[in-house]
Amino acid sequence: MGWYNVYKTTKINYWLMPIALALGPLIYFYVKSITQSNFKFKRRDILHFTLAICLVFFRVFIYIYDSLQPGFNDKQNGVLKIALDENIVQPVLVFLDFSVMLLYLAFTFQLFYNYRTKIKEYFSNTYKLELNWVLSFLIVFTSLFLYSSIQTVINVAFIELSYTQQWWLNLFMAIITIYIGVRGYFTDTGKLNNLSFSFTPNEIKTVQKETNQNISEDEVQLISEFMKTEKPYLNSELNLSDLASELEMHRNELSQIINKGFQKNFNDFINEFRVNAFKKELENGAHKQLSLLGIAMDCGFNSKATFNRVFKKITNTSPTEFLQNLPK
């Protein structure tokens, strides 16, 4: 038995709002705020909370109406609360809750996917920018949301679950709320804020189509030679703007040449040079003086996890296996 059932005259039921109507948009804007450089909440964004705001005004209205009726203080729910809210509005809200949350979770996953695509077009090392904890949160939260939806269906269509049977869901929700708050507070988005993203991935493709500029072999050769002679990939913080400045060309022009001329995104393009440099160092015996991670760091990588993943992706083998297969 829950607290609400013990206190028979409490009026808290008037102010229990379906959280999904506001939580869905809140999660979306939270993820947007940490994946979009210099994000600012605009006035028109408040429209995403229209349903939640309307529900608040509706609950205020029925509370005022019921509070004016005789005997209101002797029971939990007034006339309008039962006749209109519980019998008509709340069944509709069950459907709206599910639909709104599902819709905004889909929006948020798409937003995060676009972010992941975007950083690979701009940064050579994305380890600290991948925000894997955000993806983990979204997956866990979506799982809990689906579990909650199943509980709701059981409650409505089959048997009413007790307070204790639903308690674990509330506990997990509280835990992940604290988790995202703490992780978000300590998240460093300085790299993103220092680089202004002018385009989303889809907009980049549109710009490339509109330029109708053919990529010449000379341009590809120029960049390739520059990478081999100047070795800018050794800079672990190298990004698209840095390389464009060194080549004295526009950032979007360089991105187009890399995408079309080399058939790679910026991240893969730079990391392939780093992997080749690492392999050459091993062939020259650098592993006799340095650890594999130390050599990788000298070649431009900035984390063990990124290095191992990239090396495996490009060579289909691990760094240790590659070393073992080198001619003695």
WOQUIRA-V30036 format. One record per residue. N is the residue number from 0. RES is the residue in one letter. SS is DSSP state (H for helix, E for strand, - for the rest). NEAR is the number of other ideal C-beta (glycine too) atoms within 10 Angstrom. D_FIRST is the distance of its C-alpha to the first C-alpha in whole Angstrom. Layout:
BEGIN
N&RES&SS&NEAR&D_FIRST / N&RES&SS&NEAR&D_FIRST
END
This chain:
BEGIN
0&M&-&8&0 / 1&G&-&11&4 / 2&W&H&9&7 / 3&Y&H&13&8 / 4&N&H&11&6 / 5&V&H&8&7 / 6&Y&-&11&11 / 7&K&-&9&12 / 8&T&-&9&15 / 9&T&-&12&15 / 10&K&-&17&17 / 11&I&H&10&16 / 12&N&H&14&16 / 13&Y&H&19&20 / 14&W&H&10&20 / 15&L&-&9&18 / 16&M&-&13&21 / 17&P&-&18&21 / 18&I&-&13&22 / 19&A&H&25&25 / 20&L&H&23&27 / 21&A&H&18&28 / 22&L&H&19&27 / 23&G&H&26&29 / 24&P&H&24&32 / 25&L&H&14&31 / 26&I&H&20&32 / 27&Y&H&21&35 / 28&F&H&18&36 / 29&Y&H&17&35 / 30&V&H&23&37 / 31&K&H&17&40 / 32&S&H&14&40 / 33&I&H&15&41 / 34&T&H&22&43 / 35&Q&-&19&45 / 36&S&-&14&48 / 37&N&-&12&48 / 38&F&-&15&45 / 39&K&-&7&44 / 40&F&-&10&42 / 41&K&-&8&44 / 42&R&H&6&43 / 43&R&H&7&43 / 44&D&H&13&40 / 45&I&H&11&38 / 46&L&H&10&38 / 47&H&H&18&36 / 48&F&H&16&33 / 49&T&H&11&34 / 50&L&H&18&31 / 51&A&H&19&29 / 52&I&H&13&31 / 53&C&H&11&31 / 54&L&H&18&28 / 55&V&H&15&27 / 56&F&H&8&30 / 57&F&H&13&29 / 58&R&H&18&25 / 59&V&H&12&27 / 60&F&H&12&30 / 61&I&H&20&27 / 62&Y&H&19&25 / 63&I&H&11&29 / 64&Y&H&15&29 / 65&D&H&20&26 / 66&S&H&12&27 / 67&L&-&9&30 / 68&Q&-&10&29 / 69&P&-&7&29 / 70&G&-&8&25 / 71&F&H&17&24 / 72&N&H&8&22 / 73&D&H&8&21 / 74&K&-&14&18 / 75&Q&-&16&16 / 76&N&-&16&18 / 77&G&-&20&22 / 78&V&H&15&25 / 79&L&H&16&26 / 80&K&H&23&22 / 81&I&H&14&21 / 82&A&H&12&25 / 83&L&H&16&26 / 84&D&H&21&23 / 85&E&H&13&21 / 86&N&H&10&23 / 87&I&H&10&26 / 88&V&H&15&25 / 89&Q&H&13&22 / 90&P&H&11&23 / 91&V&H&9&26 / 92&L&H&18&24 / 93&V&H&16&23 / 94&F&H&9&26 / 95&L&H&16&28 / 96&D&H&22&25 / 97&F&H&18&26 / 98&S&H&12&30 / 99&V&H&21&30 / 100&M&H&24&29 / 101&L&H&16&31 / 102&L&H&13&34 / 103&Y&H&21&33 / 104&L&H&19&33 / 105&A&H&13&36 / 106&F&H&17&38 / 107&T&H&23&37 / 108&F&H&16&38 / 109&Q&H&11&41 / 110&L&H&18&41 / 111&F&H&17&41 / 112&Y&H&12&43 / 113&N&H&15&46 / 114&Y&H&23&45 / 115&R&H&16&46 / 116&T&H&14&49 / 117&K&H&22&50 / 118&I&H&23&50 / 119&K&H&20&52 / 120&E&H&19&55 / 121&Y&H&20&55 / 122&F&E&23&55 / 123&S&-&27&56 / 124&N&-&24&53 / 125&T&-&19&50 / 126&Y&H&17&48 / 127&K&H&14&46 / 128&L&H&18&46 / 129&E&-&15&44 / 130&L&-&20&41 / 131&N&H&9&39 / 132&W&H&13&36 / 133&V&H&20&36 / 134&L&H&15&36 / 135&S&H&13&34 / 136&F&H&19&31 / 137&L&H&17&32 / 138&I&H&11&31 / 139&V&H&15&28 / 140&F&H&21&27 / 141&T&H&16&28 / 142&S&H&11&26 / 143&L&H&15&23 / 144&F&H&20&24 / 145&L&H&14&25 / 146&Y&H&13&22 / 147&S&H&19&19 / 148&S&H&16&22 / 149&I&H&10&21 / 150&Q&H&14&17 / 151&T&H&15&18 / 152&V&H&12&20 / 153&I&H&13&18 / 154&N&H&14&16 / 155&V&H&11&18 / 156&A&H&7&21 / 157&F&H&8&19 / 158&I&-&9&16 / 159&E&-&8&12 / 160&L&-&14&11 / 161&S&-&11&7 / 162&Y&H&12&6 / 163&T&H&9&8 / 164&Q&H&13&10 / 165&Q&H&14&11 / 166&W&H&12&11 / 167&W&H&10&15 / 168&L&H&15&16 / 169&N&H&11&15 / 170&L&H&8&17 / 171&F&H&16&20 / 172&M&H&16&20 / 173&A&H&10&20 / 174&I&H&12&23 / 175&I&H&14&25 / 176&T&H&12&25 / 177&I&H&10&26 / 178&Y&H&15&29 / 179&I&H&19&30 / 180&G&H&11&31 / 181&V&H&10&33 / 182&R&H&15&35 / 183&G&H&16&36 / 184&Y&H&7&37 / 185&F&-&7&39 / 186&T&-&13&40 / 187&D&-&9&44 / 188&T&-&17&45 / 189&G&H&9&49 / 190&K&H&17&51 / 191&L&H&21&49 / 192&N&H&12&50 / 193&N&H&11&53 / 194&L&-&18&54 / 195&S&-&9&54 / 196&F&-&18&53 / 197&S&-&11&55 / 198&F&-&16&54 / 199&T&-&15&51 / 200&P&H&17&52 / 201&N&H&10&53 / 202&E&H&11&55 / 203&I&H&19&57 / 204&K&H&13&58 / 205&T&H&12&59 / 206&V&H&14&61 / 207&Q&H&17&63 / 208&K&H&8&63 / 209&E&H&8&65 / 210&T&H&11&67 / 211&N&-&6&69 / 212&Q&-&12&70 / 213&N&-&7&72 / 214&I&-&15&71 / 215&S&-&11&74 / 216&E&H&8&75 / 217&D&H&8&77 / 218&E&H&19&73 / 219&V&H&15&72 / 220&Q&H&11&74 / 221&L&H&14&74 / 222&I&H&19&71 / 223&S&H&13&71 / 224&E&H&10&74 / 225&F&H&14&72 / 226&M&H&18&69 / 227&K&H&11&72 / 228&T&H&8&74 / 229&E&H&12&72 / 230&K&-&14&69 / 231&P&H&17&66 / 232&Y&H&23&63 / 233&L&H&13&64 / 234&N&-&15&62 / 235&S&-&17&58 / 236&E&-&11&57 / 237&L&-&19&60 / 238&N&E&21&58 / 239&L&H&22&60 / 240&S&H&16&61 / 241&D&H&16&63 / 242&L&H&25&65 / 243&A&H&16&66 / 244&S&H&11&67 / 245&E&H&14&69 / 246&L&H&18&70 / 247&E&-&6&71 / 248&M&-&15&69 / 249&H&-&11&67 / 250&R&H&20&63 / 251&N&H&16&62 / 252&E&H&16&66 / 253&L&H&20&65 / 254&S&H&22&62 / 255&Q&H&19&64 / 256&I&H&20&66 / 257&I&H&23&64 / 258&N&H&18&62 / 259&K&H&15&65 / 260&G&H&17&67 / 261&F&-&16&65 / 262&Q&-&9&63 / 263&K&-&15&60 / 264&N&-&20&58 / 265&F&H&23&58 / 266&N&H&21&56 / 267&D&H&16&58 / 268&F&H&23&61 / 269&I&H&25&61 / 270&N&H&27&59 / 271&E&H&17&62 / 272&F&H&19&64 / 273&R&H&26&62 / 274&V&H&24&62 / 275&N&H&16&66 / 276&A&H&18&66 / 277&F&H&25&64 / 278&K&H&19&66 / 279&K&H&11&69 / 280&E&H&18&68 / 281&L&H&16&68 / 282&E&H&12&71 / 283&N&-&9&73 / 284&G&-&9&71 / 285&A&H&17&69 / 286&H&H&16&66 / 287&K&H&7&69 / 288&Q&-&8&68 / 289&L&-&13&65 / 290&S&-&10&61 / 291&L&H&21&60 / 292&L&H&14&58 / 293&G&H&13&60 / 294&I&H&21&63 / 295&A&H&25&60 / 296&M&H&17&59 / 297&D&H&16&63 / 298&C&-&23&63 / 299&G&-&24&60 / 300&F&-&26&57 / 301&N&-&15&54 / 302&S&-&16&52 / 303&K&H&14&52 / 304&A&H&11&49 / 305&T&H&21&51 / 306&F&H&25&54 / 307&N&H&17&53 / 308&R&H&13&51 / 309&V&H&22&54 / 310&F&H&24&57 / 311&K&H&15&55 / 312&K&H&12&55 / 313&I&H&15&59 / 314&T&H&15&60 / 315&N&-&9&58 / 316&T&-&13&58 / 317&S&-&13&57 / 318&P&H&22&59 / 319&T&H&11&59 / 320&E&H&12&60 / 321&F&H&18&63 / 322&L&H&15&64 / 323&Q&H&9&65 / 324&N&-&8&67 / 325&L&-&11&69 / 326&P&-&4&73 / 327&K&-&2&73
END
